[in-house]
Amino acid sequence: MRPRLHSEEGFTLVELMITMAIFVLALAAASQMFVGLLSNFKQQTRIAESNIEGVVGLEMMRADIEQAGFGLYWHPDGESGPESAGIQYAETGNAAYDEPAASSGTGKKAPRAFVIGNGTEVNGSDRLVIKATNAAINDTAQRWTYIMKNPGAASLRRDWTGTPSEQLAGTDYTAVLDLNQRKLITNGSIFSVQMNDNNFSFNGGPVPPTYAFEPIRDTDSTFVAYGIKPNDASGAPRMPFNRAEYHISVPGAGLPQRCAAGTGILYKATVNQSDGGFTELPVLDCVLDMQVVFALDTNGDGAADIYDTGNAINGLTAQQLRDQVKEVRVYIIAQEGQKDTNFTYTNPRSVAGNADYDAASQPGDIDILDRDIQAGATRVVKRVTVPDRNYRWKLYNLILTPYNLR
């Protein structure tokens, strides 16, 4: 019998090619799904980062606006006497927001809690200037204490009510304010008072007799010392308050890579007492616009009757600001996340056909809205066209009450 030949079975070349093609298609589908998941994860991470920045950074702005005017004197310009508004101090920073000279004497007018740069920044956004003793970024600026007459000496004595960490140190300068009289305690050109142990002195010398509270003017007088500390070794501060300016600008090193063209960074810039320069702290990245609206009570009935975008606010005195400003509204348009080619931004509030907006509004427009009390309707404060609709955009609304102006 012939021996049986054993057949050797295997895959043909065609079968191998078909198998490889199926494998490649499956791998491509899986990788595409993975890339989509990774892209979505990165997008959601960026969105979360943007939201966290918004919460943390804008919380700083909220606190500064609510505390605007903290520690400021607001004695009206032109009154006579050693504590008149014409106090000698050299305000530093952008001169457009410095206080002008008093009408009587050569001093400065009482500082205003707010000054506005209307449309002066990137994309016609606003610059918000806040003046207060606690507007700086240091521990001393957050400290204050009551003071009383020291029965044993012609000086002032501190009366601590806080914890040791809140106490003023011997190297701290302060602005001493008579809250009842709305006046800064000063002896002419020297406004800053330095604390020494338990007593206060004018730059190392005794408190002038005029300010030794003799005789005691009022049994209910309230005197408070607010901490002011320069951020260098230049000596005494040159103005009896600190100043912070919120503005959008493009840094010299350029924007973060994820930011859309045409955006900037929202900064809190604190003015250096020594030279008028700025120490800038980034608050929020990829910001397109910021608009500020003030609710003013111009007729004295306790309720706002004008919503001013900045044309009227700079003409008010320190006293008028305290009397009239009831509310500050800040509107900020910022990028949310990073560019997404699979996304097209459409603001549903700007779609033509909505009766609240005019027909010229486009899907890529963001309308910053506010009340028009005189017309009794909603008004468009500013219409902003986004530079790239492949980004998500968010409108932040801050409606705040400056408590220290009450």
KARA-V772233 format. One line per field, one symbol per residue. ss: DSSP state (a for helix, b for strand, c for the rest). phi: phi as a letter, one per 30 degrees, with the letter a starting at -180 (. if undefined). burial: # if it has 24 or more other C-alpha atoms within 12 Angstrom, else .. A space follows every 10 residues. Layout:
ss: ???
phi: ???
burial: ???
This chain:
ss: cccccccccc ccaaaaaaaa aaaaaaaaaa aaaaaaaaaa aaaaaaaaaa aaaaaaaaaa aaaaaacccc cccccccccc ccccccbccc ccccaaaccc bccccccbcc cccbbbbccc caaaccbbbb bbccccccca aacbbbbbbc cccccbbbbc cccaaacccc ccbbbbbbcc ccbbccbccb ccbbbbccbb bbccbcccaa accccccccc ccbbbbbbcc cccccccccc cbbbbbbbbc cccccccccc cccbbbbbbb bccccccbbb bbbbbbbbbb bbbbbbcccc cccccbbbcc ccaaaccaaa aaaabbbbbb bbbbbbcccc cccccccaaa cccccccccc ccccbbbbbb bbccccbbbb bbbbbccccc cbbbbbbbbb ccaaac
phi: .ddddddcda dddddddddd dddddddddd dddddddddd dddddddddd ddeddddddd deddddceid iddbeddjdd jdcdddddac dckdddcddd dddcicdcde dddbbbcdic cehidccccb cadcddcadd dccaadbbdd ecadacbdbd bcdedcddcd cdcbccbcdd cicddacidc cdccdbhccc bdhjcddeee cdibdddbdc dccbccdbbd cacdjddcbd acbbbcacac dddjdeeddd djcbcdcccc ddddbidbcc bdcadhccab bbbcccccci cjbdbbccck dcdddddedd eddcdcabcc cbcbdcibdb dcbbdbdddc dejdddbddd dceccccdca dcdddibdbc dacccddadd cdbbcccccb cdddcd
burial: .......... .......... .......... .......... ..#..##..# #.##..##.# ########## ########.. .######### ###...#### .#....#### ########.. ########## #######..# #########. ...######. ......###. #########. ########## ######..## ###...##.. ###....... .######### #....##### ########## .......### ########## ####.#.##. ########## ########.. ...####### .###.##### ########## ########## ....###.## ......#... ########## #........# #########. ########## ##.##.
